Amino acid sequence: MVQAERTIKKWSARDAAKCIVIPSDLDHKYSRGVLGVITGSAQYPGAAVLSTSAAAATGIGMIRFHSSSGLAHLVLHSTPSCVVQPGKTTAWLIGSGIPAKRYSDFSTWLRHRWFALAYKQTVPTVLDAGALYLAGSLEQPTLITPHSGELANLFNARGVLVTAEAIEGDPKKWVKTAAQTFGVTVLLKGAVTYVANDQSLIELPRATPWLATAGSGDVLAGIIGALVATNTVEILNDLNRLAEVAATGAYIHASAAKNASRGGPISAENIVDEISGAITQLIK
């Protein structure tokens, strides 16, 4: 715990700006990153819409949306630039809005035709919500994005007994423990968000409490997914880059929420509308 305190990095706007890849005149839709997305379900269809619309607002060459729940028409209505055909990707976002109990083990996920495709494309991957149980099962650089309750469930499933309250009481300890236990980069969501891998620990500024609203996590996942897709080469060359990109996604998410709130209530949709402006503020 003392070591974690010594190595903690307070994430700033200047740090976040370094992870924004600005396109050049030579770029095209494939060179700017292609994000494969497996999100949403019959129970939570809105997660597919929010994650893809957030990714699009973050800035990316292409989004490939995959669904076995007939959600493509909803996604295309909101984000018609999405492609609903399989193909090569530079990153994957999996699990937002998918019930955890539906795919609680690796063999079940392998029977999911779209995940089988993602498993074969060993590009950086973001696991959220229902896909968190895949932590440590993939060969590629992997980021998981749990809140305290989900992280407690993940630990308990691996035989480490801890409560959500214990994690909330000492998040810096548990986010580092999770990174070491599962061998992945971990973004632990909360009023203060932390990102850790086996070498570093990043602390985000305290976010507005108005962020505690349905769909906010799906928006965050979409932002991070897009950033990972545009930073794939850097991530493959330096694993610490994945933690930095995750922290940047959380920074943008909080900034967009603050801009949308202006001290009052917001919805997840309001956050999406402010993503582009928040990024513009960073790069300027």
C-alpha positions in Angstrom: 0.0 0.0 0.0 2.8 2.4 0.8 4.4 1.7 -2.6 1.1 2.4 -4.3 0.9 5.8 -2.6 4.5 6.7 -3.7 3.9 5.9 -7.4 0.4 7.4 -7.8 0.0 9.7 -10.7 -2.5 12.6 -10.6 -4.0 12.7 -14.1 -4.3 16.2 -15.7 -5.6 17.8 -18.8 -2.1 18.0 -20.1 -1.6 14.3 -19.6 -4.9 13.5 -21.3 -4.1 15.7 -24.4 -1.1 13.5 -25.1 -3.4 10.5 -25.8 -5.5 12.3 -28.3 -4.4 11.2 -31.8 -5.0 14.1 -34.2 -5.4 13.0 -37.8 -3.1 14.2 -40.5 -3.8 14.9 -44.2 -2.7 11.4 -45.0 -5.1 9.6 -42.7 -8.2 7.8 -43.9 -11.0 5.9 -42.1 -9.0 2.7 -41.7 -5.8 4.4 -40.5 -7.7 6.4 -37.8 -8.8 3.2 -36.0 -11.5 0.7 -36.3 -13.4 -0.3 -33.2 -15.3 -3.6 -33.0 -18.2 -3.3 -30.6 -20.2 -6.1 -28.9 -22.6 -4.3 -26.6 -26.3 -4.3 -25.6 -28.8 -7.0 -25.2 -32.6 -7.6 -25.2 -32.6 -6.5 -21.6 -30.4 -3.4 -22.1 -30.7 -2.3 -25.7 -29.8 1.3 -24.8 -26.2 0.3 -24.0 -25.6 -0.5 -27.6 -26.8 3.0 -28.7 -24.9 4.8 -26.0 -21.6 3.0 -26.4 -21.5 3.4 -30.2 -22.7 7.0 -30.2 -20.0 7.9 -27.5 -17.3 6.2 -29.6 -18.3 8.1 -32.7 -18.3 11.4 -30.8 -14.8 10.7 -29.5 -13.4 10.6 -33.0 -12.5 7.3 -34.8 -12.3 6.0 -38.4 -14.9 3.4 -38.2 -17.1 1.5 -35.8 -18.1 -2.1 -36.5 -21.2 -3.0 -34.4 -22.0 -6.7 -33.9 -25.1 -7.9 -32.2 -27.0 -11.2 -31.8 -30.0 -9.4 -30.3 -31.3 -7.5 -33.3 -30.0 -4.2 -32.1 -28.4 -3.0 -35.3 -31.5 -1.0 -36.4 -31.4 1.0 -33.1 -27.7 1.7 -33.4 -28.0 2.7 -37.1 -30.9 5.0 -36.2 -28.7 6.9 -33.7 -25.3 6.5 -35.5 -25.8 5.7 -39.2 -22.0 5.8 -39.8 -21.7 2.5 -37.9 -20.9 -0.6 -40.0 -22.8 -3.8 -39.2 -20.6 -6.2 -41.1 -17.6 -8.1 -39.7 -14.0 -7.1 -40.7 -10.6 -6.2 -39.3 -10.5 -4.0 -36.2 -7.8 -2.3 -34.3 -9.5 -2.7 -30.9 -12.6 -4.3 -29.3 -15.2 -3.1 -26.8 -17.2 -6.0 -25.3 -19.8 -6.4 -22.6 -21.6 -3.1 -22.0 -25.3 -3.8 -21.4 -24.8 -7.6 -21.5 -26.0 -9.4 -18.4 -23.1 -10.9 -16.4 -24.9 -14.2 -15.7 -25.5 -14.9 -19.4 -21.8 -15.3 -20.2 -20.1 -16.0 -16.8 -17.4 -18.3 -18.1 -15.0 -18.4 -21.0 -16.4 -21.4 -22.8 -19.8 -19.8 -23.0 -18.3 -16.7 -24.6 -16.4 -18.8 -27.1 -19.7 -20.1 -28.4 -20.8 -16.5 -29.0 -20.0 -16.1 -32.7 -19.0 -12.5 -32.5 -16.8 -13.0 -29.5 -15.1 -15.9 -31.3 -14.2 -13.4 -34.0 -12.9 -10.9 -31.4 -10.9 -13.7 -29.7 -9.1 -14.4 -33.0 -8.2 -10.8 -33.6 -5.6 -10.2 -30.9 -5.9 -6.4 -30.7 -6.3 -4.4 -27.5 -9.6 -5.1 -25.9 -11.9 -3.3 -23.4 -14.1 -5.5 -21.2 -17.1 -4.0 -19.5 -20.1 -5.2 -17.5 -21.0 -8.7 -18.7 -17.6 -9.4 -20.2 -15.6 -8.7 -17.0 -15.4 -12.4 -16.3 -13.0 -12.7 -19.3 -10.3 -10.8 -17.4 -7.1 -12.7 -17.7 -8.4 -15.1 -20.4 -7.2 -13.1 -23.4 -3.7 -12.9 -24.9 -4.0 -9.3 -26.1 -3.6 -6.1 -23.9 -6.8 -6.0 -21.9 -8.6 -3.3 -19.9 -11.5 -4.0 -17.6 -13.8 -1.2 -16.3 -15.7 -2.3 -13.2 -17.4 -0.4 -10.5 -16.8 -1.5 -6.9 -19.7 -4.0 -6.9 -18.6 -5.6 -10.1 -15.0 -5.9 -9.0 -16.1 -7.5 -5.7 -18.1 -10.1 -7.7 -15.1 -10.7 -9.9 -12.9 -11.3 -7.0 -15.4 -13.5 -5.3 -15.7 -15.6 -8.4 -11.9 -16.2 -8.3 -12.0 -17.1 -4.6 -10.9 -13.8 -3.1 -13.6 -12.7 -0.7 -14.2 -9.0 -0.5 -17.2 -6.7 -0.4 -18.0 -3.7 -2.5 -17.9 -1.6 0.7 -14.3 -2.8 1.4 -13.3 -1.8 -2.1 -14.9 1.6 -1.8 -13.1 2.1 1.5 -9.6 1.5 0.0 -9.9 1.7 -3.8 -6.2 2.3 -4.4 -5.4 -0.9 -2.7 -8.0 -3.0 -4.5 -7.4 -1.6 -8.0 -3.7 -2.5 -7.7 -4.6 -5.9 -6.3 -7.0 -6.5 -9.2 -4.4 -5.6 -11.8 -1.9 -8.0 -10.2 -4.5 -10.8 -9.7 -6.0 -10.8 -13.2 -3.0 -9.6 -15.2 -4.9 -6.8 -16.9 -5.2 -3.0 -16.7 -8.0 -2.0 -14.4 -10.1 1.1 -14.4 -12.1 1.2 -11.2 -15.1 3.6 -11.6 -16.2 5.8 -8.7 -16.5 9.5 -7.6 -12.7 9.3 -7.9 -11.7 6.9 -10.6 -8.4 4.9 -10.4 -6.5 3.2 -13.2 -3.8 0.6 -12.5 -1.6 -2.0 -14.0 1.2 -4.0 -12.4 3.6 -1.0 -12.6 1.6 2.2 -12.1 -1.4 3.8 -10.4 -3.3 6.8 -11.8 -5.8 8.9 -9.9 -8.4 11.0 -11.8 -9.9 14.3 -10.5 -13.1 14.0 -8.5 -16.0 13.9 -11.0 -19.4 15.6 -10.6 -21.9 13.4 -8.6 -24.4 14.1 -11.3 -22.5 11.4 -13.3 -24.3 8.7 -11.2 -27.0 8.1 -13.8 -28.1 5.2 -15.9 -26.0 4.7 -19.0 -23.1 6.8 -17.9 -20.8 3.7 -17.8 -21.8 2.7 -21.3 -20.8 6.2 -22.5 -17.4 5.9 -20.7 -16.9 2.5 -22.3 -17.5 3.9 -25.8 -15.1 6.8 -25.2 -12.4 4.5 -24.0 -13.0 2.0 -26.8 -12.5 4.7 -29.4 -9.3 6.0 -27.8 -7.9 2.5 -27.6 -8.6 1.9 -31.3 -6.8 5.1 -32.3 -3.8 4.3 -30.0 -3.4 0.6 -30.9 0.1 0.9 -32.2 1.3 2.8 -29.1 -0.4 0.3 -26.8 1.2 -2.7 -28.5 4.6 -1.0 -28.1 4.1 0.1 -24.5 1.5 -1.5 -22.2 1.5 1.6 -19.9 -0.1 3.4 -22.8 -3.3 1.4 -22.2 -3.6 2.8 -18.6 -2.9 6.3 -19.9 -5.6 5.9 -22.6 -8.1 4.6 -20.0 -7.4 7.5 -17.7 -7.8 9.9 -20.6 -11.2 8.4 -21.4 -12.3 8.9 -17.8 -11.0 12.5 -17.9 -13.0 13.2 -21.1 -16.1 11.5 -19.6 -15.9 13.7 -16.5 -15.2 16.9 -18.4 -18.2 16.2 -20.8 -20.4 15.5 -17.8 -19.3 18.8 -16.1 -20.0 20.8 -19.2 -23.4 19.2 -19.6 -24.3 19.6 -16.0 -23.3 23.2 -15.3 -24.3 22.3 -11.7 -27.5 20.6 -12.5 -28.9 17.1 -13.5 -27.8 15.3 -16.6 -28.5 12.2 -18.6 -26.1 9.8 -20.4 -27.4 11.3 -23.7 -26.3 14.8 -22.5 -22.8 13.5 -21.8 -22.5 12.2 -25.3 -23.5 15.6 -26.7 -20.5 17.2 -24.9 -17.8 14.7 -25.7 -16.5 16.4 -28.9 -16.4 19.8 -27.1 -14.5 18.3 -24.1 -11.9 16.9 -26.5 -11.6 20.2 -28.3 -10.8 21.9 -25.0 -8.0 19.4 -24.4 -6.3 19.7 -27.7 -6.4 23.4 -27.7 
